[in-house]
Amino acid sequence: MRRPCEAAPHSISYAIALTHLGDPLMTARAICDDALSRLSEVTLARLDGPRCVIIYGSHAVGMSQAKSDLDVLFVGSSVYGTVSPLVDAVVRFHREYGLTLDAEVPYENKILCGWDELEMAASCRVFTQGLDGRRLTPVRRDPTYLSSHSMRERLLVNILCQPIVVWSEDQLRLDRLRRVARQELVQTASETLGLMREARSVDAIVEVLMRSNGVSGKDYLGFGTDSTTQAHLRAIVASEFERQCSASPIEGRG
């Protein structure tokens, strides 16, 4: 597992242990290394600090296929006209590596955010359902919704709660936001089960984070249903269960 280099002001940090073996992992590592090196240069030129480049999705966990798209989020203070150069840099990188571009959610709605926006997303407020509180819901897969601020916030929640590879000028702030987002997402899942009048346990929370009524993946919260993702979510839920067990409404250990 790569760790931040304490002597360097800008460093590459793998947020998870990449335990897979074989060429696909080495390819994913090489792509992530090159992407962070090149995209961080674009970030330094185009954004005000503190700045951050986050790679998430299949490349971040070493499960990418030969042409899997590279999921990237830039974080920083932008100025007018900033988004287009960032999109151009990401598109150029995809073409050089022969990767597939995924623009179902427009790049303008998923490629750049500020730290304040990331702070708000970490609260999981996007799942608030009026007086009923928060409830996890599927994504509406129509162009209007995929371009909406709600879809943008859902993506940010997903990014904060999944394994990532990151270059950051403020790693401490990012780590704090990731902890908050994970706590809030677990609590939102617990509230969802409560509204469904179902027992709340570690197993039940992991299940409702992965799927609901047969809907999963990008049609739901963006988490895959593979064993690696399940283990990642279970670790998050178990950690939050231990932290909140004395005060949380979660019952049982699953």
Secondary structure per residue as TSV (DSSP state, phi and psi in degrees):
chain	resnum	aa	ss	phi	psi
A	1	M	-	360.0	132.4
A	2	R	-	-81.6	142.8
A	3	R	-	-120.2	155.3
A	4	P	-	-60.3	142.3
A	5	C	-	-86.4	114.4
A	6	E	T	-62.3	-26.1
A	7	A	T	-81.9	-14.9
A	8	A	-	-100.0	135.5
A	9	P	S	-70.4	-27.4
A	10	H	S	-125.4	121.8
A	11	S	E	-138.8	156.8
A	12	I	E	-94.9	129.8
A	13	S	E	-129.2	122.9
A	14	Y	E	-85.0	120.5
A	15	A	S	-80.7	-8.5
A	16	I	S	-136.2	162.7
A	17	A	-	-81.8	123.5
A	18	L	-	-91.2	100.8
A	19	T	-	-99.7	-4.8
A	20	H	-	-70.0	152.1
A	21	L	-	-115.5	156.0
A	22	G	S	109.1	174.2
A	23	D	H	-59.3	-40.2
A	24	P	H	-54.8	-40.1
A	25	L	H	-67.2	-44.6
A	26	M	H	-62.3	-37.3
A	27	T	H	-64.2	-44.3
A	28	A	H	-61.4	-42.5
A	29	R	H	-62.1	-44.7
A	30	A	H	-63.6	-42.2
A	31	I	H	-64.4	-44.4
A	32	C	H	-63.2	-43.9
A	33	D	H	-59.0	-48.1
A	34	D	H	-66.8	-41.2
A	35	A	H	-62.1	-46.4
A	36	L	H	-65.4	-38.9
A	37	S	H	-62.7	-46.4
A	38	R	H	-78.1	-41.2
A	39	L	H	-73.8	-27.9
A	40	S	H	-66.4	-33.2
A	41	E	H	-64.6	-41.0
A	42	V	H	-63.9	-40.8
A	43	T	H	-61.8	-45.2
A	44	L	H	-62.6	-31.9
A	45	A	H	-82.4	-27.7
A	46	R	H	-110.7	-20.0
A	47	L	-	-118.9	153.6
A	48	D	E	-89.3	151.0
A	49	G	E	-85.5	171.2
A	50	P	E	-70.4	143.4
A	51	R	E	-114.5	158.9
A	52	C	E	-155.4	142.2
A	53	V	E	-122.9	124.2
A	54	I	E	-116.9	127.5
A	55	I	E	-106.5	128.6
A	56	Y	E	-132.8	-179.6
A	57	G	S	85.2	-156.9
A	58	S	T	-63.1	-35.3
A	59	H	T	-67.9	-33.7
A	60	A	T	-68.4	-26.5
A	61	V	T	-108.2	6.3
A	62	G	T	73.5	25.8
A	63	M	-	-116.1	18.6
A	64	S	-	-74.2	152.5
A	65	Q	-	-91.8	177.2
A	66	A	T	-55.7	-38.1
A	67	K	T	-117.0	18.8
A	68	S	-	-57.5	139.6
A	69	D	-	-68.3	154.1
A	70	L	-	-98.8	116.2
A	71	D	E	-86.3	121.9
A	72	V	E	-132.6	138.2
A	73	L	E	-127.8	129.0
A	74	F	E	-97.3	137.8
A	75	V	E	-124.6	131.5
A	76	G	E	163.6	175.5
A	77	S	E	-85.5	123.1
A	78	S	-	-102.2	164.9
A	79	V	-	-122.5	167.0
A	80	Y	T	-55.6	131.9
A	81	G	T	87.2	9.5
A	82	T	-	-74.9	-36.0
A	83	V	H	-62.2	-44.5
A	84	S	H	-57.0	-45.9
A	85	P	H	-63.1	-33.5
A	86	L	H	-68.0	-45.0
A	87	V	H	-60.8	-44.2
A	88	D	H	-59.4	-40.9
A	89	A	H	-65.9	-40.4
A	90	V	H	-69.3	-43.1
A	91	V	H	-62.3	-43.2
A	92	R	H	-61.7	-40.8
A	93	F	H	-63.4	-43.4
A	94	H	H	-59.5	-44.3
A	95	R	H	-68.0	-37.1
A	96	E	H	-66.4	-34.0
A	97	Y	H	-93.8	-3.2
A	98	G	T	70.2	29.9
A	99	L	-	-88.1	152.8
A	100	T	-	-80.0	133.4
A	101	L	-	-85.2	136.6
A	102	D	-	-120.1	100.4
A	103	A	-	-113.7	25.0
A	104	E	S	-58.3	-47.4
A	105	V	S	-89.1	119.0
A	106	P	-	-53.6	139.6
A	107	Y	G	-56.0	-35.1
A	108	E	G	-62.4	-18.9
A	109	N	G	-101.3	-0.3
A	110	K	T	-140.7	-1.3
A	111	I	S	-100.3	-20.0
A	112	L	E	-142.7	135.6
A	113	C	E	-148.0	163.1
A	114	G	-	-94.9	166.6
A	115	W	H	-64.0	-36.8
A	116	D	H	-63.4	-39.3
A	117	E	H	-66.7	-37.4
A	118	L	H	-66.0	-37.5
A	119	E	H	-60.4	-46.8
A	120	M	H	-66.1	-39.6
A	121	A	H	-63.3	-35.3
A	122	A	H	-61.6	-21.6
A	123	S	T	-76.0	-9.4
A	124	C	T	60.5	27.7
A	125	R	G	-64.8	-21.4
A	126	V	G	-61.3	-20.2
A	127	F	G	-93.3	5.6
A	128	T	B	-66.7	130.6
A	129	Q	-	-118.9	65.1
A	130	G	G	61.7	-138.0
A	131	L	G	-70.7	-15.0
A	132	D	G	-76.8	-7.6
A	133	G	-	87.1	-149.3
A	134	R	B	-97.4	141.6
A	135	R	-	-147.2	131.9
A	136	L	-	-72.0	131.3
A	137	T	-	-134.7	156.4
A	138	P	-	-69.0	164.0
A	139	V	-	-82.5	139.4
A	140	R	-	-87.7	115.3
A	141	R	-	-91.5	58.0
A	142	D	S	-117.4	151.7
A	143	P	H	-54.6	-36.9
A	144	T	H	-64.0	-45.7
A	145	Y	H	-69.5	-40.0
A	146	L	H	-64.4	-19.0
A	147	S	T	-98.8	4.7
A	148	S	S	-87.0	165.8
A	149	H	H	-67.4	-32.7
A	150	S	H	-63.0	-43.2
A	151	M	H	-63.6	-39.2
A	152	R	H	-60.1	-45.6
A	153	E	H	-65.2	-39.0
A	154	R	H	-60.3	-42.8
A	155	L	H	-62.1	-41.5
A	156	L	H	-65.4	-39.3
A	157	V	H	-60.6	-45.9
A	158	N	H	-61.0	-43.4
A	159	I	H	-63.2	-42.8
A	160	L	H	-66.0	-23.8
A	161	C	H	-104.0	-0.3
A	162	Q	S	-113.9	167.7
A	163	P	-	-60.5	140.0
A	164	I	E	-138.1	163.5
A	165	V	E	-118.8	132.8
A	166	V	E	-142.5	144.2
A	167	W	E	-114.5	124.4
A	168	S	E	-146.4	144.1
A	169	E	S	-90.4	-7.0
A	170	D	-	-142.3	71.1
A	171	Q	H	-64.6	-35.3
A	172	L	H	-62.8	-42.4
A	173	R	H	-66.3	-42.3
A	174	L	H	-62.7	-44.3
A	175	D	H	-60.0	-40.3
A	176	R	H	-64.8	-43.5
A	177	L	H	-64.4	-35.5
A	178	R	H	-66.3	-39.1
A	179	R	H	-64.8	-44.2
A	180	V	H	-62.7	-46.2
A	181	A	H	-61.7	-40.3
A	182	R	H	-66.6	-42.6
A	183	Q	H	-61.3	-45.7
A	184	E	H	-69.0	-36.4
A	185	L	H	-67.8	-41.6
A	186	V	H	-62.4	-42.2
A	187	Q	H	-66.4	-37.7
A	188	T	H	-63.9	-39.7
A	189	A	H	-63.2	-40.1
A	190	S	H	-63.5	-42.7
A	191	E	H	-64.3	-37.5
A	192	T	H	-61.2	-46.1
A	193	L	H	-62.6	-37.3
A	194	G	H	-62.2	-42.9
A	195	L	H	-65.6	-28.8
A	196	M	T	-85.7	-1.1
A	197	R	T	57.7	39.5
A	198	E	-	-111.6	152.8
A	199	A	-	-63.6	141.8
A	200	R	-	-104.8	115.3
A	201	S	-	-142.6	171.8
A	202	V	H	-58.8	-47.7
A	203	D	H	-59.4	-44.1
A	204	A	H	-66.1	-39.1
A	205	I	H	-68.6	-43.3
A	206	V	H	-58.7	-43.0
A	207	E	H	-62.4	-45.7
A	208	V	H	-73.5	-19.5
A	209	L	H	-77.2	-26.9
A	210	M	H	-90.9	-34.7
A	211	R	E	-159.7	160.6
A	212	S	E	-152.3	122.1
A	213	N	T	52.7	40.6
A	214	G	T	81.8	-1.6
A	215	V	E	-97.6	133.0
A	216	S	E	-150.6	-177.5
A	217	G	G	59.5	-141.5
A	218	K	G	-67.7	-14.2
A	219	D	G	-83.2	-6.4
A	220	Y	T	-124.8	-105.3
A	221	L	T	-101.1	-4.2
A	222	G	S	94.1	-2.0
A	223	F	-	-88.6	136.8
A	224	G	-	-70.8	169.6
A	225	T	-	-105.8	13.1
A	226	D	S	-75.5	166.5
A	227	S	H	-65.6	-33.4
A	228	T	H	-64.7	-45.7
A	229	T	H	-65.1	-40.7
A	230	Q	H	-60.4	-42.5
A	231	A	H	-65.2	-39.3
A	232	H	H	-62.4	-47.1
A	233	L	H	-66.2	-38.4
A	234	R	H	-62.3	-40.4
A	235	A	H	-63.0	-41.0
A	236	I	H	-63.1	-49.1
A	237	V	H	-64.7	-43.9
A	238	A	H	-61.9	-40.3
A	239	S	H	-64.0	-43.8
A	240	E	H	-69.7	-34.1
A	241	F	H	-61.8	-45.3
A	242	E	H	-64.3	-37.4
A	243	R	H	-71.5	-34.8
A	244	Q	H	-108.4	4.0
A	245	C	T	-56.3	-31.2
A	246	S	T	-77.8	-22.5
A	247	A	T	-121.0	-16.3
A	248	S	-	-76.8	150.0
A	249	P	S	-74.5	-4.6
A	250	I	-	-64.1	134.0
A	251	E	-	-118.3	135.1
A	252	G	S	78.1	165.7
A	253	R	-	-107.5	0.4
A	254	G	-	79.3	360.0
